[in-house]
Every structure is written in C-alpha cells, then in structure tokens.
C-alpha cells in the first residue's frame, strides 16, 4: 500500500502530547496515513527519558510521526506553531486542563483562525463534577471499578498494561473520524474530548448490566463463577500451563470425544452447559488429570485439532518470536533512540487484506523541524535565525 493509498493520506495532524493516551491517538492516525507532526520542547518530550515501566512508552506510541522541537513559550515559537495550525485538520493534546489556553492554543482561539480544525483533548474526565481533577490510567481503573474486577476481593489490582490510556485513545480516534465526516457535510471542525474515567466505566458496563439484570454484584474475575463449565488454566506434564475453554454444547461433545471422556458424553445431566456449570466440582478434577497426561505442545495440538479455544500463558517478551505475529506484518520494525532495532506490534487492523506498517521511524528530537518549517513557507535564513535564538532545534 503506497502512502497515497492509505485511508488518512493528506490529513494534517499537529500533536501536543506526552505519556500514552495522547501519543496513542497520534499513532493510530499516523499508522493509517495521516501526516502527524509531534510538537515537543527543544529538549524533547519528557516521555523519551522515562525509565522503569515507562521505558517503552515513546518507542511504542511515536512511530510514523515527525518531530518539531520548538520553544512554544517564546513569542516566536508560538507564532510558528500558529502558522502551522492555520491549515491543520486535527490537533491532539493531553496536557493538564488550561495548559493549552495559557499558550494561546485553546480551542476557541484556534477555531477563530481555523474554523475547520478538529481539536481532540484526552483528559481524565468528561464534563461534570470531576472534570478538573488530575487523573492517570491507574486512577481511572481504581475509581471506575476495573481494578476491583481485576484483583482479589480485598486487593484491587490494575490491569497489566495501560488499557485505559490506549482504549481512551481509540475512542478519541473514533470521535475524530466522526468529526471529519461531519466536517465533510458542514465545513466546520469541532471540539472532541475523550477521557480515562468514562472509558473505564464503559468497559465495566457489562458488570453494571449484570447487576441491573440479576440484582447480584459481579465478583472480581479472580473469584468469579464462570458462565461456562470448562474455562480454566490447566497444568501440563512438563510443568507448563494452558488456558482452555468449552463454550457450547457442540464443543462439549467434540471435547469429550477427543479426550476420551466417554462417561461424561454418556451422562445426560452434562448435555447442557447450565448443568455442567453446577457439576464443575465433579468434572474439572477429571479434566485436569486428563490434561496433565500431555505436555504443553501435545495438549495445544489436540485442542487446536478439536477446534476449541485455547492459549498458552505467554509473557510479553515471548511475543517477539510469535510465528503468527511475525508472519504477516503483525510486528513493525523500528530503531530505538539509542540506535538498536526491535519489532513492536502493528495496529490490530487489516484493510483490504493489508496491514499498516512503518513509513517513518521513531523521530529523533527535532529531526523534522527544518523540513516542516520550509514546507510552511519559512526561508532558510528565517529558520537559521530561529535556531540561533534557541527557539527551534533542527
């Protein structure tokens, strides 16, 4: 797929973001073909320097973007950015409330000079009593019920990835795409806002609906009663573990035939899932014993041949060598800031049978400053003057 064939080719996006939520919005748009210019301080986005659990943020969420390193607190820097925004299609930001207004980049100010601009903010909360609070992914998971559902009853636990940041970003992209379609009809842009807290509430909505339908509170997933009789992690003979599930009566019959469970197949009280759930204490020990006769590879091969849902219990670092991810563009090769190369997950989308890959490697700080300003009409001498003043980093 050439660059011009990408679905968002020609879309001009200016990104003021850091950490995960905002950069994820830009990543999705960039992977799909938009020209995303990341505006960062002259010293670079602080996300570039995170360690520990944040060490992978910049590498994962900033490919296919261009970097403009500029001092937006200076009058000259602000004017340069305002010039870029004058014909931009989309602005993305996820800084604290009021920060963009203080710089002169608030929605009302920019809509006055570019009425077609779609302005997307990633925040902790949508409008309401909490909207001025500071939030993080973990804050939203805790107050939105996800940490309770993930952990033990007396020990809430955040999910093991920035699921709310990334999902909130996805809703932001949905909002942007909707606004683009509306702009096609009206000619006008608009303000789009996505948030962490409301994203979390949406994700736990199934548990809220369960309470509304049954009058019973959903217990944490760690102690829940599954809706299916076989829906567990099982040990194998070589000390490994495999998740396996049987989620229909047809699958149950195939499962029993494949694993030699003739006594279960012949029992009419186990023919329906509801009854099997009630008899789990009787059936699961037998199934565990049967599975433990096989090693991990053998069990997975038999489950796959039977057509049952199954999964090895993988660690993130094991996905680098996953044959499926490596077969058809599931991993995208990039160069890290220190020059080493690696592969990271592509967008989980196929369009017309094709995946979205790499057009621009991770940008070094200010790598595209000169290019972007030349394209906007500044002369080489004007750019040199801005460099000498410390306003931009080329």
Secondary structure, DSSP 8 states (H G I E B T S, - for coil): --GGGSTTTT-EEEEE--TTHHHHHHHHHHHTT-EEEEEE-TT--GGGG--GGGTTHHHHH-TTEEEEEE-TTSHHHHHHHHHHHTT-SEEEE-S-TTHHHHTT--HHHHHHH-TT-EEEEEES--SSTTTTS---HHHHHHHTTHHHHHSBTTB----SS-HHHHHHHHHHHHHHHHHHHHHHHHS---EEEEEHHHHHHHHTHHHHHHHHHHS-----GGG---SSSEEEEEE-TTS-EEEEEE-SHHHHHHHHHHTT-HHHHT-GGGSSHHHHHHTHHHHHHHHHHHHTTS-HHHHHHHHHHHT-EEEE---GGGGGG-HHHHHTTSEEEEE-TTS-EEEEE--S--BTTB----SS----TTTTHHHHHHHTT--HHHHHHHHHTTSEE-
